[in-house]
Amino acid sequence: MAESVAIKKLLSRRDLADVLNGIVRGMDSRISILDLGGNLLWGDGAATGVEKYPVCLQGDTIAWVVGGEKAGAIALLLSHLAGKELEKKTLAAEVLDKYREITLLYNISEKIIASLDLTEVAQLVVEEARKFVKATSGAVLLIREGSRVAESIFSFGEEWEAEQNTEQTWYGWEGIVSTVVSTGKGEIVNDVTADPRVEPDGAWFQSLLCVPLKTREVVVGAIALGSSKPVTYMAEQLKLSSTLASQAASAIDALVHENKLRESRREALLFRLASQIRLSLDLKTILATAVTEIRTLLGLDRCLFMWDRSPDMDSNPNHRFQARGLMPHYPYWEVVQEARHPSLPRARQWYAVPALGNLSAQMRQLEIVRIDNVENASERVMRQFVLSLKCRSLLVIPIQTRGGEIGAVACGCTGVRVWSADEVELLQAVGTQLAIAINQAELYQQSCQATAIAKARSQELQQALLDLQKTEAQLVQSEKMSSLGMLVAGVAHEINNPLGFISSNLVHAANYTEDLLEVLAAYQEEYPQPSAEIENLIEATELEFLKEDLPQILSSMQMGADRIRQIVLTLRVFSRTDGTEMKPANLHEGIDSTLVLLQDRLKSRNDRPTIQVIKQYGAIPEIDCYAGQLNQVFMNLIANGIDAIEEAIDKSRSVMDGRVPTIIISTQISADGQFVTIRIADNGPGMTEEVRRKLFDPFFTTKPPGKGTGLGLSISYQIITEKHGGTLDCISTPGRGAEFIIQLPVRCRRALNSPVENKTKSGVIPELPLLRPQSQ
């Protein structure tokens, strides 16, 4: 019947019933649970099938599960749950027995633990023991955890006083006490001198009775009682002493742990505060942690921290706290952190100094204020302040920082509380830690400010240095380009002068040659039979060949002179000197002059074919610009494309994948006619996104040392954006080439008044088709 009741109770649990219903629905079959008498415990009794599966508990069947094949799983589940239920009942019974045992021991030792002082308890134990044990000396010993060092918490008798120190190891009778401590069993030695465990010169006692102080099966010490004269101790005395030791052990151990706990709580609180100082150095966090930990540790209803906001404090130039916002401008105390019981209302943000009465003056004088019962407070104003906090007892510990600021930790309880010396000492230590924390937080804040200032200045210096280097490089580059332009212009001028003589004289030379040939033809016609000497001269000079070749030579010379004139014109166009103002210029002329100068680099070489240049010029107007500077940009961008193609071919011919090295230059006007766009694209190896983002940074280059300064694209970007108010972007994908897009305003727009940022776009440039050049 007991099993039936147990299984009924188990099945009555709602959670189990829900689980069973869910399982049955999932199995899509009916089951029934029966007790040993066949009575229905669960189900509708309509289970199909004749199979019965037992529900077992410790080998015995306590119920049956009737149903199909899947009912066996239900039986196993119920068996498992029944076993767990039995385990819970067994454990509950053991806990109940233990509780009864502890309660019994507590009631027996109530008189002993009436005193909360460890020494008084030990003295009480010894005095009780001497009532039935005749002893001239003795002691209560506590064993230090993790060592064999004993500490006497109470002793009496000359023999013991001669033997003991404040901290000592076992002497003389060491073996006897050690045996008692190690075995946990009391022992009587009526003749100590005859005991082999005692050295002859260490026998201070003639007879000894020793019992262990054992709590929760752990020996924490021993009670040793001895006589300097032979005494016969009896088993009954040993039993009584063991009972007394058993009663005293729990109280002594509890007091020891209480002392350790009190000390550890204090150390833990101070450690947490110190850790908070080391970890955050944030004053708000430190104060919040302090009031929370103090309230938890001391079991307070309210704990708050206040700052003194007095005018004399605000006049201190080192004082960090000034009246702000809605705070009053007269003397007050500001509550900055608070920990309270949820049932208590929040304290006010500030309290005027007069509202605190004498409490404010005492805190300013750094006096500790202890109010055990506010009803006994003599001053009415202070009593009203404490009651406004919904407290009846108050303990205030003021602190002062290095900068002279005064704060206070206020601890309150809703009931009457006698503040102990330990609590005051603990709060004083906390106050010291808080003062250190505030000082360190202030130093940390000052250090952070100094670091921030130094970092800002360092960044300014770094930026200034970078700007200086950039400006210097640009000046050097500009000077080089200016010198190169003047040199090219000078060379072109010097070439142009003799070229003019040659070109102008070639016309006359051609005419004179034609006249001479006509005269020679007339002579040959007039004198068809020349003399032998003339015949030999005609044959030696190959007169007929000269007549045919000389006009061709003069024509070639004229073509060469025209080519030189074209080159000089290109040099003059490319190296034109920009004035202080923008002038209209033809961009196509600048691009063409650049291509002429780069013609040698475009030609085929032994290691690569000719780089095709496809010009797709649109109908664009002349634009206001610095033509010489734009020619420099075209030179940098086109040369950059040539370098990329050559670098790809030098590394691996497979990079080009059979593509014809190609550079496409296109121009077009915007729909509104306000901007001109120039696109310069190559079908080289392209670049990664990381390289593309740094492309226009000064001194950034992907070329080997000595082959690139990293200034070409940077200066080009500056010319386009800062000098012309345009944009210079790049689109590139590894393996798909790169395309530079220049957008310039048709009419003058100074970028100095409206700077344009680098809006480099990431994107995919379509692979250049294998086009044949239209013009080159």
Salt bridges, closest charged atoms under 4 A:
ASP15 OD2 - ARG13 NH2 3.21
ASP44 OD2 - ARG30 NH1 3.77
GLU85 OE1 - ARG13 NH1 3.52
GLU85 OE1 - LYS88 NZ 3.99
GLU87 OE1 - LYS84 NZ 3.89
ASP97 OD1 - ARG100 NH1 3.96
GLU128 OE2 - LYS131 NZ 3.14
GLU145 OE1 - LYS260 NZ 3.96
GLU151 OE1 - ARG144 NH2 3.67
GLU167 OE2 - ARG144 NH2 2.63
GLU187 OE2 - ARG197 NH2 2.37
ASP195 OD2 - ARG197 NH2 2.89
ASP253 OD2 - ARG216 NH2 2.95
ASP253 OD1 - HIS257 ND1 3.16
GLU258 OE2 - ARG262 NH2 3.83
GLU293 OE1 - ARG272 NH2 2.66
ASP308 OD2 - ARG364 NE 3.24
ASP314 OD1 - HIS319 ND1 3.57
GLU334 OE1 - ARG309 NH2 2.59
GLU334 OE2 - ARG324 NH2 3.22
GLU338 OE2 - ARG302 NH1 2.23
ASP422 OD2 - ARG262 NE 3.56
GLU423 OE2 - ARG417 NH2 2.54
GLU425 OE2 - ARG266 NH1 2.96
GLU442 OE2 - ARG320 NE 3.71
GLU544 OE2 - LYS547 NZ 3.80
ASP562 OD1 - ARG565 NH1 2.80
ASP592 OD1 - LYS615 NZ 3.17
ASP607 OD1 - ARG605 NE 3.17
ASP624 OD1 - ARG747 NH1 3.54
ASP643 OD1 - ARG601 NH2 2.49
ASP643 OD2 - LYS703 NZ 2.76
GLU646 OE1 - ARG601 NH2 3.16
GLU646 OE2 - ARG605 NH1 3.13
GLU646 OE2 - ARG608 NH2 3.22
GLU647 OE2 - LYS651 NZ 3.21
GLU689 OE2 - ARG692 NH2 2.52
GLU689 OE2 - ARG693 NH1 3.97
GLU690 OE2 - LYS694 NZ 3.87
GLU739 OE2 - ARG679 NH1 3.21
GLU767 OE2 - ARG659 NH1 3.25
GLU767 OE1 - ARG736 NE 3.89
